[in-house]
Amino acid sequence: MATTAIGVGIGVGGGVLLGNSKCFRKTQQLSISKTSLVSVSEIGFVTSQLSGIRISYNPPKPLSAPFSPALQPVIARRICPFTGKKANRANKVSFSNHKTKKLQFVNLQYKRVWWEAGKRYVKLRLSTKALKTIEKNGLDAVAKKAGIDLRKK
């Protein structure tokens, strides 16, 4: 077995030896200089010392601004902001007494409520239980107890 200066040689059985692997194709040897031999296959591809080696360089991107997460849309959850009521997990019972899980959602309604301190209407999404509480105690008292700022609504 004869190896050349660039790592290409003839292996046993007529294949081309590249590093530790062996490729079996019919090849011809061309001498380019006295110290190196290059193997050219029937198709005309030249095998080199760097065949099979992947060289890549990805420079790091400069940070122009500190990272900030993308804005996500506000999802209207099925929870009353005034009373904290949310869905209840219950069983749906069939005639044969077969039970399957289901959710009993809160009765949420969009309602325009007059806010006396702000002298304007406030559009709220609240449960019917919260609506009855607001009629009894007043909007300011219920919003204060729930920790809701009506100026933002």
N, C-alpha and C positions, 0 to 999 in steps of 0.2 A: 504494500500500500504506500503510495507516494502522496504526501501532503504538500501543499504549496504555501507560499508566504501569506496568502490571504485566506487560508483556512478551507480551501476547496480541494478535494482529492478524489481519487478513484477508489471505491470500496470493492469488496469482494463480490463478484457476480456482475460487475459492470455498472453498478449504481453510482450515484454521486453522494459523497459523504459531506454533510453540512453540520458541523458541530458534533452533537451526539446522535443526530437522526440520519437516516439513510433514505434517499429517494431512488426508486428504481425506474429509470427511463433511459432510453438510448441517448447517449450524449457523445459529442465530439469535443476534443480538446484543442484549444487554440492557444498558442504561446504569444503573449503580448510583449513580455520582456523576459530576460533570462531568469529573474527571480520569482515571477508570478505567473500562474496559469489561470485562465478564466474558463468556466464551463459554459458552453452554449448549447441549449437543447434544440430539438428539431423545429420547434415553433419559433425560435429566435429570442427567447428570453435569456437574459444574462443573470446568472446567480452571483450575488456578491457576498461580502463578509457580513453585511447588515441584514441579510434576508431573515425574516421571522422576528426581527427586533422592532418593537414599536416605540418610536421616540415622539413624545408630544410635550408641549410646554403650554400651560394655561396660566398666564399671569393673573395675579389676584386683582379683583376689581376694586378701585378706590372707593372708600366710603364717603359719599358727598354729604349725607345727612344721617342722623341717628335713626335706627330702625323704628318704624311705627307700624303697627298692625293695620291691615286694610279695614276700611269701614264696613261694618256688617249691618244689614237691614234690621230694623227693629221689628221683632215678631210680636204680634198681639197674643199674649199667653191667655189661657182660659182661667185666669185667677182674678178675683175682685181685689182691686188695690185698697179699698176701704175696710173690708171685713176680713180679707185673707182667705176667703172661701175658695176651694179648688175642687177638682173632680174627685168623686168617690168611686172606689172599685167595689163592684157588687156582682152578684150572681144573677144571670138570666135563667129562670127556671121554666122548663118546658112542661107540657101536659104530662109527659112520662117521668117528670121529676129529674130530668137531665139538666145539670147545671153547667153553664158556660160563663166565663168572665166577661164583664162589660163595664164601661165607664159611665157614670151618671154625672154629666157636666153641670156646671153652675149656670143659672139662668142670667146670663150677662146681656145687658141692653145698653145701646148708645143713647144717652139722654142729655139734653141741654138743661142745665140747672142754673137758676138765677143766683149769682153770688152777690150778696148785699154789700159786703165790704169793698169789693172791686167795682161795683155798679155796672156789671155786665154779665152776660151769659157765659157759662163754662161748659164745654162739651166733654162729657165723661163717659167712660165705659164701666158700668158698675152693675152689681147684682141687684135683683129686686129687693132682697133683704136690706142691702145698703140704702136703697132708695127710701124704704120705709123708715130706716133709722135717721136719714137726713131730714125727712119730713117731721120727725118727732123732736130731734135735738138741734137741728140746724146744720148747714153745710160747713161753717167755720169750725164748729166743735168737733164734728166727725173727721174733718180733714186734719185738724191739729192732733187728734188722738191717733190717727193712722200715720202721721208724719208726712203728709203730702203738701207740697207747696203749690197752691192754686194759681200763683202768678205765672208759672211755667205752662199752664194748661191753656 
